[in-house]
């Protein structure tokens, strides 16, 4: 059985993810996650898909992303920015 849920992440600076051809502006973005319930003697699940909803004008694109890539982009966004 697949359990789907969504949550919001916030970027304070423009960001990009592997495979995207451009950066996206700061703001709130919806993440959709799909977890598969494992058939074990205890409660366990595994992530089978993670998508971020990206808006470009009137269009919204669901982009498949690795959770580790999303975590890295969020961590980079939170890292102190050093002036040049």
C-alpha positions in Angstrom: 0.0 0.0 0.0 1.3 3.5 -0.9 0.9 6.4 1.6 1.1 9.8 0.0 1.5 13.1 1.8 2.7 16.6 1.1 4.5 19.3 3.0 5.9 22.7 2.4 9.6 23.7 2.2 10.9 27.3 2.0 13.8 28.6 0.1 15.1 32.1 1.0 17.3 32.3 -2.0 17.1 31.2 -5.7 17.8 27.5 -5.9 18.3 24.7 -8.4 18.3 20.9 -8.3 20.2 18.3 -10.3 18.6 18.0 -13.8 16.8 21.4 -13.8 17.8 23.7 -16.6 17.4 26.9 -14.6 17.1 28.2 -11.0 13.8 28.9 -9.3 13.0 31.9 -7.2 12.9 32.0 -3.4 9.5 31.0 -1.9 7.4 28.2 -0.6 7.3 24.9 -2.5 5.1 21.9 -2.1 6.8 18.5 -1.8 4.8 15.3 -2.4 6.1 12.1 -0.9 5.0 8.5 -1.6 6.0 5.8 0.9 5.3 2.2 0.4 4.2 0.1 3.5 6.5 -2.9 3.8 5.0 -6.3 4.7 6.9 -7.0 7.8 6.1 -8.1 11.4 6.6 -4.4 12.5 5.6 -1.1 11.0 8.0 0.0 8.3 8.0 1.9 5.0 10.3 3.1 2.3 10.2 6.2 0.2 9.3 5.3 -3.4 9.0 8.8 -4.9 9.5 12.5 -3.9 8.4 15.3 -6.2 8.6 19.1 -5.9 6.0 21.2 -7.5 7.7 24.0 -9.6 5.7 26.9 -11.0 6.7 28.6 -14.2 4.1 31.2 -15.2 0.7 29.5 -15.4 2.3 26.0 -15.5 3.1 23.8 -12.6 5.5 20.9 -13.1 6.0 18.0 -10.7 9.7 17.3 -10.7 11.0 14.0 -9.4 13.8 14.6 -7.0 16.1 12.5 -4.8 15.4 13.3 -1.1 19.2 13.7 -0.6 19.3 16.3 -3.4 16.4 18.2 -1.9 18.1 18.1 1.6 21.3 19.4 0.1 19.5 22.3 -1.7 17.8 23.2 1.6 21.0 23.0 3.6 22.8 25.2 1.0 20.0 27.7 1.3 20.4 27.9 5.1 24.2 28.2 4.9 25.6 31.6 5.7 26.2 33.7 2.6 29.5 35.4 2.4 29.7 38.8 0.6 32.2 38.9 -2.3 
